[in-house]
C-alpha cells in the first residue's frame, strides 16, 4: 500500500499539493456557506465537455488519420519535422496542449523509427513539438486549462483574449519554424533496405505514403494501434466540439451543453467518459477552495497583492517555473485585477523548466521510456531551447507592452 501511495503521489503531484493547500486553508477559514461560492462551475463544466469531446474524436481515429494524411505529402526529414511541429502548433489551439502531445508524439516516434541515423532529428523534433504545443495553445481560451479559467474569471470576450495573445503567437510560429529548420534534418539519413529513401536521403513519395503508412498502421508506441477513421463517430463528436466552442464564447449556456453532452455520450459510447482527466477537475476544485480561503484572509491577500502589483507578468512566469502554469494562474488570479498580464505571464511561463507546463512531461516520459540513455541529453537541450524562447518572448513583451 505504501508503494501504491508513493506511486499516486508521483503521478498526481499537483493534485496532492493542491489538496494539501486546500486542507490547510480550511483551518485558517473554517468551512461555511461561503465555500459554495468558491467554485467556478462554468470552468469545470466546459473543461469536462471539452475533454470528453476530444477523447471521443481521438477514439474515432481522427487525429491518427489526419497525421497519416499529412505525413504522406512530405519527402525529406526536415519537411517531416516542420510538418509535425506545425501540426502540434495548430492542433493545440483547439485540442489543448496535452491532448495534442499525447496524439502527435507517439506518431512522431513511429515515423522516425523508420529512418536510419535519425536520433538527433527525433530528439529535436519532439522538443520543438512540445514548444509548439505550449505556444500554439496560448492563442485561444480553450487551448489550455489556465486560459479557459482566466477567460472566465476576468470575463474576456473572444476578440479581447485572442487580441492579447496574437502578437506572441505570430512571433512564436516564426521562431519555431526557423529553429526547427536549423536543428532538424541537418543530416541526410541513410537509405533503408526496404526503399524508404530515394537519392540523397530524400524520402520517396511512394515510401512516404505507403511504406510509412503501413508501418504506422501495424505498429504502436504506447498509444495503442492506430485505428482507421470512423467517420460517423467523428462527425458526432465534431458537432459537440463546435457546440463547446459556442459555450466558451458564451453563445450557448454551458449547463445545457453539459447535460446534453453527458446524455449523448452515455447513449453513444459511455466508455469515453472514463477517458476524462478527472484529476485535473479535482485539482481545480482544490485550488478554488484554497484561493477562496486565502482571499478572505486580509493580511495574506494584501501581502500578495503588494508583491504582484506592477509585476504580474513576471510573477506569473516565475511561479510557473516552480508549480507549472495552470496552478500559477489559479493561485495568482485572486490577487490581481490585471487579467491580461496574467494571461501573458502564465502562457509564456509554460516555457522554461520541464514542469513549467505539465504537458511537457508527456513528451519527456514517452521519449525516456524508449530512449533511457538519452534522457539527460533531452533535458539539456529541452531546457536551453525553452529558456531561449522564454527570453525572446519576454523581451518582446517588454518591448510592446
N, C-alpha and C positions, 0 to 999 in steps of 0.2 A: 504493500500500500504506500509506503514511503517513496518508493521509486515512481509509483504512479503519480503521486502528488508532485514530485520534482519534475516529472515529465510534463505535467499540466502547467506548472509554473513557467517552465522553459518555453512551452508552446504559446501560452497566453499571458506573457509577462505584462503587457499593457493592461489587460483585463484585471489581473491580480492587483497591480498597483492602483488602478482606478477604484477597485473595490475597497482596498485598504484606506485610501484617501476619503472615500465616502463614509466609511465606518467611523474613522477618526473625527470627521467633521460633525457626525451626529452627536458626539459628546460635547462639542462646542455649542451647537444649536440643536437642542433636543427635538425629536420628531414631533410635528404638529400638523395642523391642517394646511399650512402654507407649503408643505412639501409637494403637494399635488400640483402646485403652480410651477415647480422647478422644471418639469419635463416638457420638452418641446415635442409634442406628439406629431406635429406635421413633419418634422425632420425624420423621426423614426418611421412613420408611415411611408414616406417617399423612399427612404433607404430600403425598406423591406420590399416595396414594389419593384424598384429598380433592380435589386439583387435577384429577385425571383424571376423577373422577365429575362434578364441577361443569362441566368442559369438555363432557362428554357431555350433561348436562342443557341447557346453553346451545345446543349443536348441535341438540338435539331441538326447539328453539324454545320451551321452557317460559317463559323469562323475558320474551321478547317477547310471548307470548300473555297472560301474567299482567299485564304493563304495559298492553296494549291493553284488556283486560277491565276493569281498574280505572279507567283514564282515561275510559272511556265513561260512567262513572257520576257524573262531576262536571261542573259547568256554569259555573264562574267561574274566572278566572285565579288567584285566591287559593286556591280549592279545589284546582286543579291543582297548584300549588306545594306546598301542605300534603300532598297525597296522594303526590306524588313523593318529597318529603323523608321522609315517614313510611315509604314503601316502601324507601328506602335504609336507614333505621334498622333495620327488621325483617329485610330480606334479609341485611344484613351480619352478623347474629348467627349465621347458618348457612352463608353462602357466602364469607366473608372480605370485608373492606372493598374490596380492589382489584377482585375479581370483580364485586362489586355496582356499583361505579362504571363499570367497563367496560360493564356492561349498561344501567344506568339513564341515564347521561349522554348517550349518543347519542340515546336515545329522547326525553329531555327537550328536546334541541336540535331534534329534528324537530317536537315538539309546539308549541314556541314559534315555530318558523319560520312557522306558520300563523296567528299572531296579530300584528296590526299594533301598533306602538309598545310592544313588549314587551321591549326590550333590557334595561331595568333589572330587570324580573321574571326574565328568563333568567339574568342575572348573579348575582342574589342567590339564586335557586333552586339554581343549581349550587353556590354556596358552601355553602349550608345542607345540600344533599345530601351534600357532602363531609364536613362536620362530623358529619352524622348517621351516615354510613357508618363514620367513625372512632370515634364514641362508641357506636353500636349494637353494633359488633363486640367491644367490651370485655366484654360480659356473659358470653360463652361461651368455653370453651377452644379451640373451633375457629373463633372469629370472626376471628382474625388469627394470623399465624405466631408472633409472640412469645408469645401466650397459650398456644398449643399446646406451645411449648418450655418455658415456665415451669411449666405444668400438670404436665408430665412430670418436669422437673428437680427440683421441690420436692414431688412425689408428693401433690398435692392430690386430694381427692375432688371429684366434680362439685358436690356441695352446698356444699363449702367454697369452691370457686372462685366459683360464682355468688353465694354469700353475701357475699363480699368486694366484688364489683363491683355488686351490685344497687342499693344506695343511690345510687351515682353514675349508674347507668343511668336510674333513675327521675327524678332531678333533671335529667339531660341531656334527656330527651324533653320535659319540661315547658319547659325553656329554649328548646329548638329550636322547639317549637310556637309559643311566644309571639313569638320573634324572626322566624320565618318569616311569621307573620300580620302583623307590623308592617311588614316590609320588602318583602313580595311582594304583588302585586295591588293596590297603592295607587292606580294609575291605571286608569281604565276604558278598555280597548282599543277602538279604532275598529272599526266593523263592516267586514268584508271584502265584496267584491263577490259572493262565492260563498255568502253567507249563513251564514258560520261563527258569527256572533254574533246574538243577539237584541237586545231593547231594553236600554238602559243598559249595554251592554258585557258582557251575560251570554251565555255560550255556550249555545246551544240544545241540547236533548238529541239531536236528530237530527244536528246538525252535529258534536257531540262524538262521538257513537257511530259515525257513518257517514263523514262527510267526513274527519275526522281519522284514523280507522282506515284509510281508503283512502289518505290521504296517507302515513301511516306505512308501509303495505304497499308502496307504489310507490317510496318514497324510501329513501335511505341516508345516514348520516353516519358515515363511517369504518368502522363495524362491519359494513357489508355489508347486503344486502337482508334485510328482516325475513321470516322463514320461518314458515309455519303450524306449529302444534304437531303433532309426530309422537308420538302417544300411546304407542305400543309402545316406542319408544326412551326416552321419558321414564320410563315405569314401570320399564324395565330399569335405568336409572341411579339411579332413586329407591331401588330395593332396595339397591343397593350403597352409596348415600349413608347409608341407615339402618344398614347393616352397619358403615360407617365410624364412625358415632356410637357404636355399641356398642363398637368397638375403642378409641375415645377414652375411653369410660367404663370400660375395662378388663374388659368383659364378654366380648369376643372377642379372641383373640390377634391382634395386628397382623400377624404373619408369615403367618397363614392368610389374612387379608384381602388382604394384598399379593399373594400368589401367585394367589389366585382372581381378584382384580381384573385383574391383568395378563393372565392366560389368557383371561378372558371378553372383555376389550376387544380383544385380538388377534383373537379369533374374530368379535366383533360389528362393530367398526369401528376398525381399527388406526390410522387417521389421527388419532384422538383423542389418542393417546399423543404426537403431535407438538405438541399444544396445551399440554402441561405446561410450567410455568416452571422449566426445569432450572437456569437461572442462580441461582434462589433456593436450590435444593437444594445447588448447589456453594458458594454463599455461606455457607450454614450449615456445610458441611464445613470451609471455610477458617477460620471463626470458632471451630469446635470445636478445630481444631489450635492456633490462636493462644491460646485460653483455657487449653487443656490445658498448653501450654508455659509460659505466664505463671504458671499455678498451681503449677508446680514450681520457680519462681524465688522463694524465700522472701522476699527483700528487697522485690521488687516487690509480691508478694501482701500482705505486712504493711503496706506503704505505702498501697495502695489500700483495704485494709480499714479503716485508721485514718481515711482521708478519708470513707468512706461510713458509718461507724458512727454510728447515730442520725440519719442524713440520707439514708437510702436512697431515699425517695420523691423528695425534691428533687433529688438527684443524678441519678436516672433521668430526671426531667423535663428538667433542663438538658442532659444528654448527648443526649437525643432531639432537641433543637433543632439539634444540630450533625451528628449521624451518623444520625438517624432512630431510631424506637423499636425496630425489630427488632434492629439491631446493638447498640443500647444494652442490650437485655435479655440478649443473648448475652454481651456483654462484662462486664457488672456481676454477672451471676449467679454467677460464680466467686469473688466476694469478699464475699458476704454470705449469711447463713442466713435472713434476713428476706424470705422469698419473697412474702408478702402486700404488703409495702411496695413491692417491685419490680414486682409486678403492677399496683398502683395507679399508680405513677410512670410506667411505660412506656405505659400506656393513656392517662392524662391527657397524657403527653408527646407524644402524637400530634397534639395541638393546638399552635398557635404558629406556627412558621415553615413555609414551603411544604414543606421537606424533613423536617419532624418526623415525618411519616408519608409513606412513599413513595407510598402510594395517592393522596395529594393531588395528586401530579404528573400523574396520569392525567387528572383533570378540567381542570387548567390547560392541558395540551397539547392536548386536544380543543377546548377553548374558544379558545385562542390561534390555532389553525390556521384557525378560521372568523372570528375577531374580532381580528385582529392589532392594530388601532388601539385596542382596549380592554384590552390586556394589563396595562398599568400600573394602570389603574383596578381591574381584577380583583385584582391583587396587593395594592393598598392596602386594599380592603375585606376581602379574604380575611384579611389579617394582623391588622387591628384586631378583626375578629369572632372570630378564633381566640384572640388574646391575651385578649380579654374573657372568652370561655368558659373558657379555661385558668385565669384569675384567679378566676373564680367557683367553679369546681370544686375548685381547690386550696384556696381559702378554706373550702369545705365540708369538705374533708379535714381541715384544721387544727381545724375545729370539732368533728368527730365522732370523731377518731382516739383 
